[in-house]
Amino acid sequence: MRVVIQRVASARVTVDGEAVGSIGGGLLALLGVHVDDNQGDADWLLDKMLDLRIFQNAEGKFDQSLQETGGGLLVVSQFTLLANTRKGRRPSFSEAARPEQAIPLYERFAARARAHGIPTATGRFGASMQVELVNDGPVTIILDSRDR
């Protein structure tokens, strides 16, 4: 499982012109599920992300986590994060999980964030989405469950 997180002042995802999820300050998480991923990977990745100290304290140092700031989380599915570009010019997405495997892990990721008390919004799995964000910093970090 791979997630690209961006610290945001605000973020919103729309489908066919309709806003389906939005947050104020917090994190935008673009989430890709690998064919080998399981619930343990989703849990580990969420816990790692929630505990990252990437928000500034009063002295301007990265010293606070999302949980400490009370910020929101917008989770957007993005299978293209699992693109294999080693050969040729056309990416292969064979390492991305099929929807029947990916959807439950995506939903678990968001549900566990809510269970931690994080205000959590989501995109619409499998839809063509437009994501708008105001990157704060900018701060962009990539986490991969295979790095644990």
N, C-alpha and C positions, 0 to 999 in steps of 0.2 A: 504494500500500500504506500502510495506516495502522496504527499500533500505540499502544495505551495501556499504558504501563508503570507499575507500582506497585512501590515498594520494599517488601519484605515481610520479616517475621520468620519467617513460614511461609505456605505456600499448598498447597491440595489441590483436585483436581477429581474428582468422582464422576459415574458414569453408572449409573442404576438401582441406587443404593445401593452400588456397587462403586467403590473408589478406583482410578482409572486413571492418576493422576499426582500426585506431591507433591514438595515441596522444603522445606528449612529456610529459612534466610535467603537473600535474593537478590532476584530480580525476577520478577513475574508479568507476562507479556506477552499482552494481548488483541490478536489480529492479524486485521485485515480486508484482503482482497485485492480491488483495484479491477480492472475489466475491462481497463484499459490497462496493467496491471502485467506485468513480465517478470522474468527472473532477475537482471538488473542492479539492479532496484528492491529485490528481496529482499536481495541482497548488501549494497547501500548501507545499507539500513535496519538490518540486523543489525550491521554494523560501527559505525554511528553509536550504536546502543543500547549495544553492548558497551564503547565508549570513553567514554560519558557519565560524568562525574565527579559522581556523585550519592550516594556513600557517604562518611560522615564519617571524617576522619583522627583522630589522637589529640587534636588541638586542637578537634575538633567542627566543622571546616570541610568542606564538600563538596569533596573532593580525591581521591577514589579511584573507580575504575571497577569494574564487576562482575568483570572479569578480575583486577584487583588484589586483590580481597577473597576470591576463591575461592568466592563464593556460587553458588547454583543458579539455574536459569531454568525457569519453567513457562510453556509456550506453549499458549494456548487460542485456537482459531479463533473469530472473531466477525464474521460478515458484517454484522451490524447497525451496525457502525462506519461503514459506507458509506451509511447511510440518508440519503436526500434528503428534507428536511422543508420545502422552500421553498413548496410548494403544499399547501393543504388540511390535513387533520389525520391522514391515514394516510400513514406514511412509504413512500417508494418505495425499493426495493432494486435497481433496474435497474443501478446503477453497481457493484454487487458482482459479482465474477467467479463464473461457474458452477463447480461442483465439479471438472469435468475440467481447468479452468485453475488453480483455487485450490489444490487438493490438492498438486500438485507444488511449488508455490511455498511453501506452508506447510511441507511436508516438507523442502524445501531450507533454509528458515530454521532449522529445528530441527537439521538435520544439520550445517550450517555452525557452529552454536553448539557442538555436540559436538566438531567438528573443531578448534575453538579451545580445547578442554579444559574447557568449561563443563559441569558436570553438568546435563543437560537432560531434563526430563520434558514430556509433552504431554497434552492432552485427547484426545478422540476426535472427529475431524472430522465435522460434520453431526449429531452426537448432541445430545440435550437434556442439558445438563450442569449440575451444581451446583458453583459455585466458592466455596470458603471461603478467606479470607485474613486474616492479621493484618497490617494496613498499618503500616509502620514509618515514622514521621515525623509525619503522613503525607506521603509523597512520591509524586506522580502527575504524569506527563509524557506528552504526546501528541507523537508523531513521525509525519510524513507524507512519503513518498518524493517527492511532487510539490513539496515545499519545498526540494529540493536545487538 
